[in-house]
Amino acid sequence: MNTLQPEHILASLGIQSKNDGTAIGQKWSASSQYIGSSSPIQNQHLAEVNTTTESDYHKVVDAAQQAFVDWRKVPAPQRGEYIRQFGNVLREKKEDLGALVSLEMGKSYQEGLGEVQEMIDICDFAVGLSRQLYGLTIKSERPEHHMMEQWHPIGVVGVISAFNFPVAVWSWNFAIALVCGNTVVWKASEKSPLCAVACQHIWNEVAVANGLSDGISNIITGDYKVGEWMTVDHRMALISATGSSRMGAIVGAAVAERFGKSILELGGNNAIIITPSCDLKMTITGAIFGAVGTCGQRCTSTRRLIIHESVYDIVKNALVQAYGQLKIGNPLDASNHVGPLIDQDSVNNFLHTISTVQEEGGKVLLGGEVLSGGIYDEGFYVSPCIVEAENHYESVQRETFAPILYLLKYSGDIHDAIIIQNNVKQGLSSAVMTSDVREAHIFLSESGSDCGIANVNIGTSGAEIGGAFGGEKETGGGRESGSDAWKAYMRRQTNTLNYGNALPLAQGIEFNI
């Protein structure tokens, strides 16, 4: 455990007691204002990071624009080579960066390592993608004409990330945006700024080794005001924002007003449908990890279990028994399953929601308390909660970023369960536990789950980077990571080349002069 002590974690990644929070590549600058980073593990102050002034913000974006002019001309496979090297440095620093994620955000060390592995995986994906930024050839109706479709980089990509995945979600955008020929300006969450500083240091190692110019990768630091500068800035071709649906509505409107592009990854109210034919062991494992992983602070966290009445009591009793075996404590200790919430506001929100659902008629089966004694007195620890409830409750309808799991009962068939699942405003992740192939196909059909992610016999949490990640409705509709999500970071161009001696017009129009 000695190497997982805070001072060792910070020193291994070049984090000092005071850190500049504005970076144009390797050029750092500071202001007189700062934010402090504290670990939710023991509410321990870690370090300070200077915030970005408005004048420095404009310098960063100007530099990113200037860097884009040359970066877009670098052959895409060569851009991929730099991302490959970045991925290799991440492999070398996986344990250190994973520990920092756990220390600053509070998720378990295993989840911290998993988050860095996501960064490595998206680098691998982006390297392959750098040789596959393909367009189309299209048959022309006109003789001696060739039509094709190309994709070109769009410019400066602004990334606004959330505290719960302080490095992985940025990397999804960063790796893909760079191989597509864009430059990136990253505003990390003010609750996890040290992770952004560490990532910039790691990229700078690659940049120095290859003689890359500044302005390709940049960070800015601060509160929501810094994000507002980004959303209204015409120089930002794309804003990729992760956060609440309320935040996304503001960002989306501001970006749309200036005809910019946006990727919105917003709230989730994710459900697992548990049918009579479910495998109980898989069901319990998937439900518990989905509900308590990252202390319920994932956008894909399992919020609702929609359980058939015939197996309701069996599933409920198994869950209560399994929850009783959870170990809650320091997430850097691998023997613990659940770490703290991010801060006191999250604890207050947790308690408020539990109080509200009880007023609505919900029954708390276990948990729902603030833990005390020892390390619990210093950090933000709560006991994961299970509540019997109804889907129409206001507390169930909204997302609470905390480990609260609602048990909902259904009768009838899979169609009835799907109606309950879809009857929320969010549409991110969903799952069904069934051994019935018919139920599985109905769930995945056009009349099934209305979410961007729909799984069979796995939980709602834990997406692989190969598939596009995102959701529908108030989740925002954006897609990041794999599949063809890369197209959001590029502009489509249709080309027609006339290699003949005449100029025939489309649709057979005659225009003789």
C-alpha positions as CSV (number, residue, x, y, z in Angstrom):
1,M,0.0,0.0,0.0
2,N,3.0,2.4,0.4
3,T,3.0,3.2,-3.3
4,L,-0.7,4.1,-3.2
5,Q,-0.2,6.8,-0.6
6,P,-1.3,10.3,-1.8
7,E,2.2,11.8,-1.8
8,H,3.6,9.0,-3.9
9,I,0.7,9.1,-6.4
10,L,1.0,12.9,-6.9
11,A,4.8,12.9,-7.2
12,S,4.8,10.1,-9.8
13,L,2.7,12.2,-12.2
14,G,4.5,15.5,-11.6
15,I,1.7,17.0,-9.5
16,Q,3.0,19.7,-7.1
17,S,1.4,21.5,-4.3
18,K,0.6,24.4,-6.7
19,N,0.0,23.7,-10.4
20,D,-0.6,25.9,-13.4
21,G,-4.1,25.2,-14.7
22,T,-3.8,26.6,-18.2
23,A,-1.7,24.9,-20.8
24,I,-0.9,25.5,-24.5
25,G,0.9,22.3,-25.1
26,Q,4.1,22.6,-23.1
27,K,3.5,26.3,-22.2
28,W,1.9,26.7,-18.9
29,S,0.5,29.8,-17.3
30,A,-1.0,30.7,-14.0
31,S,-3.4,33.3,-12.5
32,S,-3.9,34.7,-9.1
33,Q,-7.0,32.6,-8.6
34,Y,-7.0,28.9,-7.9
35,I,-9.2,26.0,-7.0
36,G,-8.2,23.4,-4.5
37,S,-8.5,19.7,-5.1
38,S,-9.5,17.5,-2.2
39,S,-9.8,13.7,-2.1
40,P,-13.3,12.5,-1.1
41,I,-11.6,9.5,0.6
42,Q,-10.7,11.5,3.7
43,N,-11.7,15.0,2.6
44,Q,-7.9,15.6,2.4
45,H,-6.5,18.6,0.5
46,L,-4.3,17.3,-2.3
47,A,-3.1,20.3,-4.3
48,E,-4.1,23.6,-5.9
49,V,-4.6,24.4,-9.5
50,N,-4.7,28.0,-10.9
51,T,-7.8,28.9,-12.8
52,T,-7.9,30.2,-16.4
53,T,-8.4,33.9,-16.9
54,E,-10.5,35.2,-19.8
55,S,-7.5,36.7,-21.5
56,D,-5.6,33.4,-21.1
57,Y,-8.6,31.5,-22.5
58,H,-8.5,33.5,-25.7
59,K,-4.7,32.8,-26.0
60,V,-5.4,29.1,-25.7
61,V,-8.1,29.1,-28.3
62,D,-6.0,31.2,-30.7
63,A,-3.1,28.8,-30.3
64,A,-5.3,25.8,-30.9
65,Q,-6.6,27.5,-34.1
66,Q,-3.1,28.2,-35.3
67,A,-1.9,24.7,-34.5
68,F,-4.9,23.3,-36.5
69,V,-3.6,24.9,-39.7
70,D,-0.5,22.7,-39.7
71,W,-1.9,19.7,-37.8
72,R,-4.7,19.0,-40.3
73,K,-2.0,18.7,-43.0
74,V,-0.1,15.9,-41.2
75,P,-1.0,12.6,-42.8
76,A,-3.7,10.8,-40.7
77,P,-1.6,7.7,-40.2
78,Q,1.2,9.8,-38.9
79,R,-1.2,11.5,-36.5
80,G,-2.2,7.9,-35.5
81,E,1.4,7.2,-34.8
82,Y,1.5,9.9,-32.2
83,I,-1.6,8.6,-30.6
84,R,0.0,5.1,-30.5
85,Q,2.9,6.5,-28.6
86,F,0.5,8.3,-26.2
87,G,-1.2,5.0,-25.6
88,N,2.2,3.4,-24.8
89,V,3.1,6.0,-22.3
90,L,-0.3,5.5,-20.7
91,R,0.6,1.8,-20.4
92,E,3.7,2.7,-18.5
93,K,1.8,5.0,-16.2
94,K,-1.4,3.0,-15.9
95,E,-1.0,2.2,-12.2
96,D,0.0,5.8,-11.3
97,L,-2.8,7.5,-13.2
98,G,-5.3,4.9,-12.1
99,A,-4.4,5.6,-8.5
100,L,-4.8,9.3,-9.1
101,V,-8.2,8.8,-10.6
102,S,-9.2,6.8,-7.5
103,L,-7.6,9.3,-5.1
104,E,-9.1,12.5,-6.6
105,M,-12.5,11.1,-7.6
106,G,-13.1,8.3,-5.1
107,K,-13.8,5.3,-7.3
108,S,-12.2,2.0,-6.5
109,Y,-8.6,1.5,-7.5
110,Q,-9.7,-1.3,-9.8
111,E,-12.2,1.1,-11.5
112,G,-9.4,3.7,-11.7
113,L,-7.2,1.1,-13.5
114,G,-10.1,0.3,-15.8
115,E,-10.6,3.9,-16.7
116,V,-7.0,4.2,-17.8
117,Q,-7.4,1.0,-19.7
118,E,-10.3,2.7,-21.6
119,M,-7.8,5.4,-22.5
120,I,-5.4,2.8,-23.9
121,D,-8.1,1.0,-25.7
122,I,-9.4,4.2,-27.5
123,C,-5.8,5.0,-28.5
124,D,-5.6,1.6,-30.1
125,F,-8.9,2.2,-31.8
126,A,-7.8,5.6,-33.0
127,V,-4.6,4.3,-34.5
128,G,-6.5,1.9,-36.7
129,L,-9.0,4.6,-37.5
130,S,-6.2,6.8,-38.8
131,R,-6.0,4.6,-41.8
132,Q,-9.7,4.3,-42.3
133,L,-11.1,7.8,-42.5
134,Y,-13.0,6.7,-45.6
135,G,-15.5,8.4,-47.8
136,L,-17.6,7.0,-50.7
137,T,-17.5,6.9,-54.5
138,I,-20.8,7.6,-56.1
139,K,-22.0,6.9,-59.6
140,S,-22.8,10.1,-61.5
141,E,-25.8,10.5,-63.8
142,R,-23.7,12.6,-66.1
143,P,-21.1,11.1,-68.5
144,E,-17.4,11.4,-67.7
145,H,-18.2,12.7,-64.2
146,H,-16.8,11.2,-61.0
147,M,-18.5,11.8,-57.7
148,M,-17.1,11.1,-54.2
149,E,-17.6,12.0,-50.6
150,Q,-14.7,13.1,-48.4
151,W,-14.4,13.8,-44.7
152,H,-12.2,16.7,-43.4
153,P,-11.3,17.9,-39.9
154,I,-13.4,20.7,-38.5
155,G,-11.0,22.7,-36.3
156,V,-10.9,23.2,-32.6
157,V,-12.8,20.7,-30.5
158,G,-13.8,21.8,-27.0
159,V,-14.2,19.1,-24.4
160,I,-16.1,19.7,-21.2
161,S,-15.8,16.6,-19.0
162,A,-17.4,15.5,-15.7
163,F,-15.7,14.4,-12.4
164,N,-17.0,10.8,-12.5
165,F,-14.8,9.8,-15.4
166,P,-12.0,12.4,-15.1
167,V,-9.8,11.0,-17.8
168,A,-11.5,8.3,-19.9
169,V,-14.3,10.4,-21.5
170,W,-11.8,13.2,-22.4
171,S,-9.6,10.5,-24.1
172,W,-12.5,9.3,-26.2
173,N,-12.8,12.8,-27.7
174,F,-9.0,13.5,-27.7
175,A,-7.8,10.5,-29.5
176,I,-10.5,10.5,-32.1
177,A,-10.4,14.3,-32.6
178,L,-6.6,14.3,-33.1
179,V,-6.4,11.5,-35.6
180,C,-9.2,13.2,-37.5
181,G,-6.9,16.3,-37.7
182,N,-8.4,18.6,-35.1
183,T,-6.9,20.2,-32.1
184,V,-8.4,20.0,-28.6
185,V,-9.1,22.4,-25.7
186,W,-10.1,20.5,-22.5
187,K,-12.0,22.0,-19.6
188,A,-11.9,19.3,-16.9
189,S,-14.3,19.2,-14.0
190,E,-13.3,21.6,-11.2
191,K,-13.7,18.6,-8.9
192,S,-10.9,16.7,-10.6
193,P,-8.4,19.1,-12.1
194,L,-5.3,17.2,-11.1
195,C,-6.2,14.4,-13.5
196,A,-6.2,16.9,-16.4
197,V,-2.9,18.3,-15.4
198,A,-1.4,14.8,-15.2
199,C,-2.8,13.9,-18.7
200,Q,-1.3,17.1,-20.2
201,H,2.1,16.2,-18.7
202,I,1.8,12.7,-20.3
203,W,0.9,14.1,-23.7
204,N,3.7,16.6,-23.5
205,E,6.1,13.7,-23.2
206,V,5.0,12.5,-26.6
207,A,5.0,16.0,-28.1
208,V,8.5,16.7,-26.9
209,A,9.8,13.3,-28.2
210,N,8.4,14.1,-31.6
211,G,9.0,17.8,-31.9
212,L,5.2,18.6,-32.1
213,S,4.1,22.1,-31.9
214,D,2.2,23.6,-29.0
215,G,-1.6,24.1,-29.3
216,I,-2.5,20.6,-30.4
217,S,-3.5,19.6,-26.8
218,N,-4.5,22.3,-24.4
219,I,-6.2,22.5,-21.0
220,I,-8.1,25.3,-19.2
221,T,-9.4,25.2,-15.7
222,G,-12.2,26.8,-13.8
223,D,-15.9,26.7,-13.0
224,Y,-19.0,26.9,-15.2
225,K,-18.0,30.4,-16.5
226,V,-15.1,28.9,-18.3
227,G,-17.5,26.5,-20.0
228,E,-19.7,29.4,-21.0
229,W,-16.8,31.0,-22.8
230,M,-16.4,27.8,-24.8
231,T,-20.0,27.3,-25.7
232,V,-20.5,30.8,-27.2
233,D,-17.1,30.9,-28.9
234,H,-17.4,30.7,-32.7
235,R,-13.8,29.4,-32.9
236,M,-15.0,26.2,-31.2
237,A,-16.2,24.1,-34.1
238,L,-17.5,21.3,-31.8
239,I,-18.3,21.2,-28.1
240,S,-18.4,17.8,-26.5
241,A,-20.0,18.1,-23.1
242,T,-20.7,15.5,-20.4
243,G,-22.9,16.3,-17.5
244,S,-26.5,16.7,-16.3
245,S,-29.4,17.1,-18.6
246,R,-30.0,20.6,-17.2
247,M,-26.4,21.5,-18.1
248,G,-26.8,19.9,-21.5
249,A,-29.9,21.9,-22.4
250,I,-27.9,25.2,-21.7
251,V,-24.9,24.1,-23.7
252,G,-26.9,22.7,-26.6
253,A,-28.9,25.8,-27.0
254,A,-25.9,28.1,-26.8
255,V,-23.9,26.1,-29.4
256,A,-26.9,25.7,-31.7
257,E,-27.6,29.4,-31.6
258,R,-24.2,30.0,-33.3
259,F,-24.7,27.0,-35.6
260,G,-21.9,25.1,-33.9
261,K,-21.8,21.3,-33.5
262,S,-22.3,19.6,-30.2
263,I,-22.0,16.1,-28.7
264,L,-24.1,15.9,-25.5
265,E,-23.6,13.0,-23.1
266,L,-26.1,13.7,-20.3
267,G,-28.1,12.0,-17.6
268,G,-29.2,8.4,-17.4
269,N,-32.0,6.6,-15.6
270,N,-31.0,3.1,-16.4
271,A,-33.0,0.0,-15.8
272,I,-32.5,-3.8,-15.8
273,I,-35.6,-5.8,-16.7
274,I,-35.5,-9.1,-14.7
275,T,-37.7,-11.8,-16.3
276,P,-38.9,-15.1,-14.8
277,S,-36.2,-17.0,-16.8
278,C,-33.3,-14.9,-15.6
279,D,-30.0,-16.4,-14.4
280,L,-30.1,-15.3,-10.7
281,K,-26.3,-15.2,-10.2
282,M,-25.7,-13.1,-13.3
283,T,-28.6,-10.9,-12.4
284,I,-27.4,-10.1,-8.9
285,T,-23.8,-9.5,-10.0
286,G,-24.8,-7.2,-12.9
287,A,-27.3,-5.3,-10.7
288,I,-25.0,-4.7,-7.8
289,F,-22.0,-3.6,-9.8
290,G,-24.3,-1.3,-11.9
291,A,-25.8,0.2,-8.8
292,V,-22.8,0.6,-6.5
293,G,-19.9,0.9,-8.8
294,T,-18.3,4.3,-8.6
295,C,-20.7,4.8,-5.7
296,G,-23.6,5.1,-8.1
297,Q,-22.0,8.1,-9.9
298,R,-21.9,6.7,-13.4
299,C,-24.2,8.0,-16.1
300,T,-24.7,4.3,-16.8
301,S,-25.3,3.3,-13.2
302,T,-28.3,1.0,-12.6
303,R,-31.1,3.1,-11.0
304,R,-34.1,0.8,-11.5
305,L,-34.7,-3.0,-11.4
306,I,-38.0,-3.9,-13.1
307,I,-38.7,-7.4,-11.7
308,H,-41.4,-9.8,-12.7
309,E,-43.8,-10.5,-9.8
310,S,-43.1,-14.3,-10.0
311,V,-39.4,-13.8,-9.1
312,Y,-39.6,-10.5,-7.2
313,D,-39.2,-11.8,-3.7
314,I,-36.4,-14.1,-4.7
315,V,-34.4,-11.3,-6.4
316,K,-35.2,-8.9,-3.6
317,N,-33.9,-11.2,-0.9
318,A,-30.8,-12.1,-2.8
319,L,-30.0,-8.4,-3.3
320,V,-30.5,-7.6,0.3
321,Q,-28.2,-10.5,1.3
322,A,-25.5,-9.5,-1.2
323,Y,-25.6,-5.8,-0.2
324,G,-24.9,-6.9,3.3
325,Q,-21.6,-8.2,2.1
326,L,-20.4,-5.0,0.5
327,K,-17.2,-3.5,2.0
328,I,-17.3,0.3,2.1
329,G,-14.1,2.2,2.6
330,N,-10.9,3.6,1.2
331,P,-11.1,2.9,-2.5
332,L,-7.3,2.5,-2.7
333,D,-7.7,-0.6,-0.6
334,A,-8.5,-3.4,-3.1
335,S,-10.5,-5.3,-0.5
336,N,-13.2,-2.6,-0.6
337,H,-16.1,-2.6,-3.1
338,V,-17.4,0.9,-2.6
339,G,-15.7,4.3,-2.0
340,P,-17.1,7.7,-1.1
341,L,-19.4,10.1,-2.9
342,I,-17.5,13.1,-4.4
343,D,-18.5,15.8,-1.9
344,Q,-20.9,16.9,0.8
345,D,-23.4,18.3,-1.8
346,S,-23.7,14.7,-3.2
347,V,-24.3,13.4,0.3
348,N,-27.0,15.9,0.9
349,N,-28.6,15.1,-2.5
350,F,-28.5,11.4,-1.6
351,L,-30.3,12.0,1.7
352,H,-32.8,14.4,0.2
353,T,-33.8,11.8,-2.5
354,I,-34.3,9.1,0.1
355,S,-36.4,11.3,2.2
356,T,-38.5,12.3,-0.9
357,V,-39.1,8.7,-2.0
358,Q,-40.2,7.7,1.4
359,E,-42.7,10.6,1.4
360,E,-44.0,9.4,-1.9
361,G,-44.6,5.9,-0.5
362,G,-41.3,4.2,-1.1
363,K,-40.0,1.6,1.4
364,V,-36.3,1.6,2.2
365,L,-35.1,-2.0,2.6
366,L,-31.6,-1.2,3.7
367,G,-28.9,1.4,3.6
368,G,-29.5,5.1,3.0
369,E,-27.4,6.4,5.8
370,V,-24.3,8.5,6.2
371,L,-21.5,6.3,7.7
372,S,-19.6,7.5,10.7
373,G,-16.6,6.5,12.7
374,G,-12.9,6.3,11.7
375,I,-12.3,7.1,8.1
376,Y,-16.0,7.6,7.6
377,D,-15.9,10.8,9.7
378,E,-13.4,12.4,7.3
379,G,-14.8,11.3,3.9
380,F,-18.1,11.3,2.2
381,Y,-19.3,7.7,2.8
382,V,-22.8,6.5,2.6
383,S,-24.4,3.0,2.7
384,P,-25.9,2.0,-0.7
385,C,-29.6,2.0,-0.5
386,I,-32.4,-0.3,-1.9
387,V,-35.9,1.1,-2.1
388,E,-39.2,-0.5,-3.1
389,A,-40.9,2.1,-5.2
390,E,-43.1,2.9,-8.2
391,N,-41.9,4.1,-11.5
392,H,-44.1,7.2,-11.5
393,Y,-42.6,8.7,-8.3
394,E,-40.8,12.0,-9.0
395,S,-37.7,10.7,-7.2
396,V,-37.6,7.7,-9.5
397,Q,-38.2,9.7,-12.6
398,R,-35.1,11.9,-12.1
399,E,-31.5,10.9,-11.9
400,T,-29.8,11.0,-8.5
401,F,-26.0,10.6,-8.7
402,A,-25.7,8.3,-5.8
403,P,-26.1,4.6,-4.9
404,I,-29.9,4.3,-4.7
405,L,-31.5,1.3,-6.4
406,Y,-35.2,1.2,-6.9
407,L,-37.1,-2.1,-7.1
408,L,-40.1,-2.0,-9.4
409,K,-42.6,-4.9,-9.9
410,Y,-44.2,-5.8,-13.2
411,S,-46.8,-8.4,-14.2
412,G,-47.6,-9.6,-17.7
413,D,-45.0,-10.1,-20.3
414,I,-41.8,-8.4,-21.6
415,H,-43.8,-5.7,-23.4
416,D,-45.2,-4.5,-20.1
417,A,-41.7,-4.3,-18.6
418,I,-40.4,-2.4,-21.6
419,I,-43.2,0.2,-21.2
420,I,-42.1,0.8,-17.6
421,Q,-38.5,1.0,-18.6
422,N,-39.1,3.5,-21.4
423,N,-41.4,5.7,-19.3
424,V,-38.7,8.1,-18.1
425,K,-37.2,11.2,-19.8
426,Q,-33.7,9.7,-20.1
427,G,-32.5,7.1,-22.6
428,L,-28.9,6.1,-22.0
429,S,-28.4,2.4,-21.0
430,S,-30.7,-0.5,-20.5
431,A,-30.6,-4.3,-20.0
432,V,-32.7,-7.4,-19.8
433,M,-31.9,-10.6,-17.9
434,T,-33.6,-13.5,-19.6
435,S,-33.0,-17.0,-20.9
436,D,-35.8,-16.6,-23.4
437,V,-34.5,-15.8,-26.9
438,R,-37.9,-14.4,-27.9
439,E,-37.8,-11.9,-25.0
440,A,-34.2,-10.9,-25.9
441,H,-35.1,-10.1,-29.5
442,I,-38.2,-8.2,-28.5
443,F,-36.1,-6.1,-26.1
444,L,-33.6,-5.3,-29.0
445,S,-36.3,-4.7,-31.6
446,E,-37.8,-1.4,-32.9
447,S,-40.5,-1.8,-30.3
448,G,-38.1,-2.6,-27.5
449,S,-35.7,-0.4,-25.5
450,D,-35.6,3.2,-26.5
451,C,-32.1,3.7,-25.1
452,G,-28.9,4.3,-27.0
453,I,-27.4,1.2,-25.3
454,A,-29.5,-2.1,-24.9
455,N,-27.9,-5.2,-23.4
456,V,-28.9,-8.8,-22.9
457,N,-27.7,-10.7,-19.9
458,I,-25.2,-8.0,-18.8
459,G,-25.8,-4.9,-16.8
460,T,-26.2,-1.3,-17.8
461,S,-22.7,-0.2,-16.8
462,G,-19.4,-1.0,-18.4
463,A,-19.4,-0.1,-22.1
464,E,-16.6,-1.2,-24.5
465,I,-14.9,1.5,-26.7
466,G,-15.6,-0.4,-29.9
467,G,-19.3,0.6,-29.9
468,A,-20.6,4.2,-30.1
469,F,-21.5,5.4,-26.7
470,G,-24.5,7.7,-26.0
471,G,-28.2,7.9,-25.5
472,E,-31.5,9.3,-26.6
473,K,-34.1,11.8,-25.2
474,E,-32.8,13.9,-22.4
475,T,-29.5,12.0,-22.5
476,G,-28.7,14.3,-25.4
477,G,-28.4,12.1,-28.5
478,G,-24.6,12.3,-28.8
479,R,-22.3,9.5,-29.7
480,E,-18.6,9.2,-28.7
481,S,-15.9,6.5,-28.8
482,G,-16.2,3.7,-31.3
483,S,-18.2,2.7,-34.4
484,D,-18.6,5.7,-36.7
485,A,-18.7,8.3,-33.9
486,W,-15.6,9.8,-35.6
487,K,-17.8,11.5,-38.2
488,A,-18.9,14.0,-35.6
489,Y,-15.4,15.4,-35.5
490,M,-15.3,15.9,-39.2
491,R,-17.1,17.7,-42.0
492,R,-18.6,15.9,-44.9
493,Q,-17.8,17.2,-48.4
494,T,-19.4,16.0,-51.7
495,N,-17.1,16.3,-54.7
496,T,-17.9,16.1,-58.4
497,L,-15.1,15.9,-60.9
498,N,-15.7,16.5,-64.6
499,Y,-13.0,14.8,-66.7
500,G,-14.7,15.3,-70.1
501,N,-14.9,18.0,-72.6
502,A,-18.6,18.9,-72.2
503,L,-20.6,20.4,-69.3
504,P,-23.8,18.5,-69.0
505,L,-26.1,19.7,-66.3
506,A,-27.7,17.5,-63.6
507,Q,-31.4,16.5,-64.1
508,G,-30.9,16.9,-67.9
509,I,-31.4,20.6,-67.7
510,E,-30.6,22.5,-70.9
511,F,-28.9,25.8,-70.7
512,N,-27.5,26.8,-74.1
513,I,-25.8,30.1,-74.7
